Amino acid sequence: MLKSRIQEEMKVALKSGDKPRLGTIRLLLAAIKQREVDERIELDDTQTLAVLDKMVKQRRDSIEQYEKAGRNELAEQEAYEISVLQDYLPAALSDNEIESLIEDAIATTGASSIKEMGKVMGLIKPKAQGRADMGAISAKIRARLN
């Protein structure tokens, strides 16, 4: 499981004295634990990927805000955290793979209008979670169905 891999890597970072990496891994484990406590479940790999994806998205938004405010040192810290978090995400999908997923989902659902976008996203999300920006995929689907 992904969660146990993250816990093992926390131990490695602790023993090696890699404090920046350790801090990021602890933040990740805290977010996972928080979701488990809130929902009273044990997260599987798909749900853990959703937590990772959310954390990466939050950090991208933070980088944008910090750069606008001229706080480059904070933006660099967020970029470092993204690099650590991406170690646990599967390989990113290429543009061709994303287009293929969208084509397959539209063909499978028979979607022809924007009203059916939810069906298409429902098929794509499990396959693309943590591997692509879901906002960008949503925009591509919206463009195709309009």
C-alpha positions as a Markdown table, in Angstrom:
| # | Residue | x | y | z |
|---|---|---|---|---|
| 1 | Met | 0.0 | 0.0 | 0.0 |
| 2 | Leu | 1.0 | 3.5 | -0.7 |
| 3 | Lys | 0.4 | 4.6 | 2.9 |
| 4 | Ser | 2.8 | 2.1 | 4.3 |
| 5 | Arg | 5.4 | 3.1 | 1.7 |
| 6 | Ile | 5.0 | 6.7 | 2.9 |
| 7 | Gln | 5.4 | 5.6 | 6.5 |
| 8 | Glu | 8.6 | 3.7 | 5.7 |
| 9 | Glu | 10.0 | 6.7 | 3.9 |
| 10 | Met | 9.3 | 8.9 | 6.9 |
| 11 | Lys | 11.4 | 6.5 | 9.0 |
| 12 | Val | 14.2 | 6.7 | 6.4 |
| 13 | Ala | 14.1 | 10.5 | 6.4 |
| 14 | Leu | 14.1 | 10.6 | 10.2 |
| 15 | Lys | 17.2 | 8.4 | 10.4 |
| 16 | Ser | 19.0 | 10.3 | 7.7 |
| 17 | Gly | 18.3 | 13.6 | 9.3 |
| 18 | Asp | 16.6 | 15.0 | 6.1 |
| 19 | Lys | 14.4 | 17.5 | 8.0 |
| 20 | Pro | 12.8 | 19.3 | 5.0 |
| 21 | Arg | 11.7 | 16.0 | 3.5 |
| 22 | Leu | 10.6 | 14.6 | 6.9 |
| 23 | Gly | 8.4 | 17.7 | 7.5 |
| 24 | Thr | 6.7 | 17.3 | 4.1 |
| 25 | Ile | 6.1 | 13.6 | 4.7 |
| 26 | Arg | 4.7 | 14.3 | 8.2 |
| 27 | Leu | 2.3 | 16.9 | 6.6 |
| 28 | Leu | 1.2 | 14.2 | 4.1 |
| 29 | Leu | 0.6 | 11.6 | 6.8 |
| 30 | Ala | -1.3 | 14.1 | 8.9 |
| 31 | Ala | -3.6 | 14.9 | 6.0 |
| 32 | Ile | -4.2 | 11.2 | 5.4 |
| 33 | Lys | -4.9 | 10.5 | 9.1 |
| 34 | Gln | -7.2 | 13.5 | 9.3 |
| 35 | Arg | -9.3 | 12.2 | 6.4 |
| 36 | Glu | -9.3 | 8.7 | 8.0 |
| 37 | Val | -10.5 | 10.1 | 11.3 |
| 38 | Asp | -13.1 | 12.4 | 9.7 |
| 39 | Glu | -14.6 | 9.7 | 7.6 |
| 40 | Arg | -13.9 | 6.8 | 10.0 |
| 41 | Ile | -12.3 | 4.7 | 7.3 |
| 42 | Glu | -8.9 | 3.4 | 6.3 |
| 43 | Leu | -7.8 | 5.0 | 3.1 |
| 44 | Asp | -7.0 | 2.8 | 0.2 |
| 45 | Asp | -4.4 | 3.7 | -2.5 |
| 46 | Thr | -7.0 | 5.6 | -4.7 |
| 47 | Gln | -8.1 | 7.7 | -1.7 |
| 48 | Thr | -4.5 | 8.3 | -0.7 |
| 49 | Leu | -3.8 | 9.5 | -4.2 |
| 50 | Ala | -6.7 | 11.9 | -4.0 |
| 51 | Val | -5.2 | 13.4 | -0.8 |
| 52 | Leu | -1.8 | 13.7 | -2.5 |
| 53 | Asp | -3.4 | 15.3 | -5.6 |
| 54 | Lys | -5.2 | 17.8 | -3.4 |
| 55 | Met | -2.0 | 18.7 | -1.5 |
| 56 | Val | -0.1 | 19.2 | -4.8 |
| 57 | Lys | -2.9 | 21.5 | -6.1 |
| 58 | Gln | -2.9 | 23.5 | -2.9 |
| 59 | Arg | 0.9 | 24.0 | -3.1 |
| 60 | Arg | 0.6 | 25.1 | -6.8 |
| 61 | Asp | -2.0 | 27.7 | -5.8 |
| 62 | Ser | 0.3 | 28.8 | -2.9 |
| 63 | Ile | 3.2 | 29.2 | -5.2 |
| 64 | Glu | 1.2 | 31.5 | -7.5 |
| 65 | Gln | 0.1 | 33.6 | -4.5 |
| 66 | Tyr | 3.6 | 33.8 | -3.0 |
| 67 | Glu | 5.1 | 34.8 | -6.4 |
| 68 | Lys | 2.5 | 37.6 | -6.7 |
| 69 | Ala | 3.4 | 38.8 | -3.2 |
| 70 | Gly | 7.2 | 38.7 | -4.0 |
| 71 | Arg | 7.8 | 36.0 | -1.3 |
| 72 | Asn | 10.1 | 33.8 | -3.4 |
| 73 | Glu | 11.6 | 31.9 | -0.4 |
| 74 | Leu | 8.1 | 30.6 | 0.5 |
| 75 | Ala | 7.4 | 29.8 | -3.2 |
| 76 | Glu | 10.6 | 27.7 | -3.2 |
| 77 | Gln | 9.6 | 25.9 | -0.1 |
| 78 | Glu | 6.2 | 25.0 | -1.7 |
| 79 | Ala | 8.0 | 23.9 | -4.9 |
| 80 | Tyr | 10.2 | 21.6 | -2.8 |
| 81 | Glu | 7.1 | 20.1 | -1.1 |
| 82 | Ile | 5.6 | 19.5 | -4.5 |
| 83 | Ser | 8.7 | 17.6 | -5.6 |
| 84 | Val | 8.5 | 15.4 | -2.5 |
| 85 | Leu | 4.8 | 14.7 | -2.9 |
| 86 | Gln | 5.2 | 13.9 | -6.6 |
| 87 | Asp | 7.5 | 11.0 | -5.6 |
| 88 | Tyr | 4.4 | 9.2 | -4.4 |
| 89 | Leu | 2.2 | 10.0 | -7.4 |
| 90 | Pro | 2.1 | 7.7 | -10.4 |
| 91 | Ala | 3.7 | 8.9 | -13.7 |
| 92 | Ala | 1.9 | 11.8 | -15.3 |
| 93 | Leu | -0.3 | 11.1 | -18.3 |
| 94 | Ser | 0.8 | 12.6 | -21.6 |
| 95 | Asp | -1.4 | 14.8 | -23.7 |
| 96 | Asn | -2.1 | 11.9 | -26.1 |
| 97 | Glu | -3.1 | 9.6 | -23.2 |
| 98 | Ile | -5.4 | 12.2 | -21.8 |
| 99 | Glu | -7.0 | 12.8 | -25.2 |
| 100 | Ser | -7.4 | 9.0 | -25.6 |
| 101 | Leu | -9.1 | 8.7 | -22.2 |
| 102 | Ile | -11.5 | 11.5 | -23.1 |
| 103 | Glu | -12.3 | 9.9 | -26.5 |
| 104 | Asp | -12.9 | 6.5 | -24.9 |
| 105 | Ala | -15.1 | 8.0 | -22.1 |
| 106 | Ile | -17.2 | 10.0 | -24.5 |
| 107 | Ala | -17.7 | 7.0 | -26.8 |
| 108 | Thr | -18.5 | 4.7 | -23.8 |
| 109 | Thr | -21.1 | 7.1 | -22.3 |
| 110 | Gly | -22.4 | 8.4 | -25.6 |
| 111 | Ala | -22.2 | 11.9 | -24.3 |
| 112 | Ser | -23.1 | 14.6 | -26.7 |
| 113 | Ser | -23.8 | 17.7 | -24.6 |
| 114 | Ile | -22.3 | 19.5 | -21.6 |
| 115 | Lys | -25.2 | 18.1 | -19.5 |
| 116 | Glu | -23.5 | 14.7 | -19.7 |
| 117 | Met | -20.1 | 15.9 | -18.6 |
| 118 | Gly | -20.5 | 14.3 | -15.1 |
| 119 | Lys | -20.8 | 10.8 | -16.7 |
| 120 | Val | -17.6 | 11.4 | -18.7 |
| 121 | Met | -15.7 | 12.7 | -15.7 |
| 122 | Gly | -17.0 | 9.8 | -13.6 |
| 123 | Leu | -15.2 | 7.4 | -16.0 |
| 124 | Ile | -12.0 | 9.4 | -16.4 |
| 125 | Lys | -11.4 | 10.4 | -12.7 |
| 126 | Pro | -10.4 | 6.9 | -11.4 |
| 127 | Lys | -7.9 | 6.5 | -14.3 |
| 128 | Ala | -6.4 | 10.0 | -14.1 |
| 129 | Gln | -6.5 | 10.7 | -10.4 |
| 130 | Gly | -3.0 | 11.8 | -9.3 |
| 131 | Arg | -1.7 | 11.5 | -12.8 |
| 132 | Ala | -3.1 | 14.7 | -14.4 |
| 133 | Asp | -4.7 | 18.0 | -13.5 |
| 134 | Met | -8.4 | 17.2 | -13.3 |
| 135 | Gly | -9.2 | 20.9 | -13.9 |
| 136 | Ala | -7.4 | 20.8 | -17.2 |
| 137 | Ile | -9.1 | 17.5 | -18.2 |
| 138 | Ser | -12.5 | 19.1 | -17.2 |
| 139 | Ala | -11.8 | 22.1 | -19.5 |
| 140 | Lys | -10.9 | 19.7 | -22.4 |
| 141 | Ile | -14.1 | 17.7 | -21.9 |
| 142 | Arg | -16.1 | 20.9 | -21.7 |
| 143 | Ala | -14.6 | 22.1 | -25.0 |
| 144 | Arg | -15.3 | 18.8 | -26.7 |
| 145 | Leu | -18.9 | 18.7 | -25.6 |
| 146 | Asn | -19.8 | 22.3 | -26.5 |
